[in-house]
Amino acid sequence: MLGQVWIKTFVKDKLKFNILYSSTKSNVEETLYCALKELDISQPIWNIKHKKEWNNFGLTRFKPNDFIDNVNFDFLEISYIAPKVNKNKK
């Protein structure tokens, strides 16, 4: 089932930009790649820390030093929003 990946940028701990993309949790790297390309933001480097946080919590943050190019935010956060399951469905 498709959930959503919430991509947010922050400057001085204030939300500056956010957008939602439909995705599965396991497809996040491709979703992030396409979203950032569309938004003209440099691609971050996924290291072990990011992969562990994503697998354990469905959330991770990328700091400017995780990007090859300069970025105009203090960090980029991605989180997974699981699809709602209707328990009353018969």
C-alpha positions as CSV (number, residue, x, y, z in Angstrom):
1,M,0.0,0.0,0.0
2,L,1.1,3.5,-0.7
3,G,1.8,5.8,2.1
4,Q,3.4,9.3,1.9
5,V,6.9,10.6,2.2
6,W,6.9,14.1,3.8
7,I,9.9,16.2,2.8
8,K,10.6,19.3,4.9
9,T,13.4,21.9,5.0
10,F,14.2,23.9,8.0
11,V,16.2,27.1,8.7
12,K,17.0,28.0,12.3
13,D,14.5,25.3,13.4
14,K,11.7,26.9,11.5
15,L,9.9,25.0,8.7
16,K,10.6,26.7,5.4
17,F,9.2,24.2,2.9
18,N,7.3,21.0,2.9
19,I,5.7,18.7,0.3
20,L,4.1,15.2,0.3
21,Y,4.9,12.5,-2.2
22,S,3.1,9.1,-2.5
23,S,5.5,6.3,-1.9
24,T,6.1,3.0,-0.2
25,K,8.5,3.0,2.8
26,S,10.9,0.8,0.9
27,N,11.0,3.0,-2.1
28,V,12.0,6.2,-0.3
29,E,15.4,6.7,-2.0
30,E,13.9,6.7,-5.4
31,T,11.0,9.0,-4.3
32,L,13.5,11.4,-2.7
33,Y,15.7,11.4,-5.8
34,C,12.7,12.3,-8.0
35,A,11.3,14.9,-5.6
36,L,14.6,16.7,-5.1
37,K,15.4,16.6,-8.8
38,E,12.0,18.2,-9.5
39,L,12.6,20.8,-6.8
40,D,16.1,21.5,-8.0
41,I,17.7,20.5,-4.7
42,S,21.0,18.6,-4.6
43,Q,20.9,14.9,-3.8
44,P,22.0,13.9,-0.3
45,I,24.3,11.0,0.4
46,W,22.6,8.2,2.3
47,N,25.0,6.8,4.9
48,I,24.5,4.0,7.4
49,K,23.1,6.4,10.0
50,H,20.3,7.6,7.6
51,K,19.4,4.0,6.5
52,K,19.2,2.8,10.2
53,E,17.0,5.8,11.2
54,W,14.8,5.3,8.2
55,N,14.4,1.5,8.8
56,N,13.8,1.9,12.5
57,F,11.7,5.1,12.7
58,G,10.6,6.0,9.2
59,L,12.4,9.3,9.7
60,T,15.8,10.8,9.0
61,R,17.5,14.2,8.7
62,F,20.1,15.3,6.2
63,K,22.5,18.2,7.2
64,P,24.2,20.4,4.7
65,N,27.4,18.3,4.9
66,D,25.4,15.3,3.6
67,F,25.0,17.1,0.3
68,I,27.7,17.5,-2.4
69,D,26.4,21.0,-3.5
70,N,25.5,23.9,-1.2
71,V,22.0,24.0,0.1
72,N,20.0,26.9,1.5
73,F,18.6,25.2,4.6
74,D,20.0,23.9,7.9
75,F,18.6,20.4,7.5
76,L,16.2,18.4,5.3
77,E,13.9,15.9,7.1
78,I,12.0,13.1,5.5
79,S,9.4,11.0,7.3
80,Y,7.0,8.3,6.3
81,I,3.3,8.5,6.8
82,A,1.7,5.1,6.7
83,P,-1.6,4.7,5.0
84,K,-4.7,4.6,7.2
85,V,-6.2,1.2,7.6
86,N,-9.9,1.0,7.9
87,K,-10.5,-1.5,10.8
88,N,-14.3,-1.2,10.4
89,K,-14.3,-2.6,6.9
90,K,-16.4,-5.7,6.6
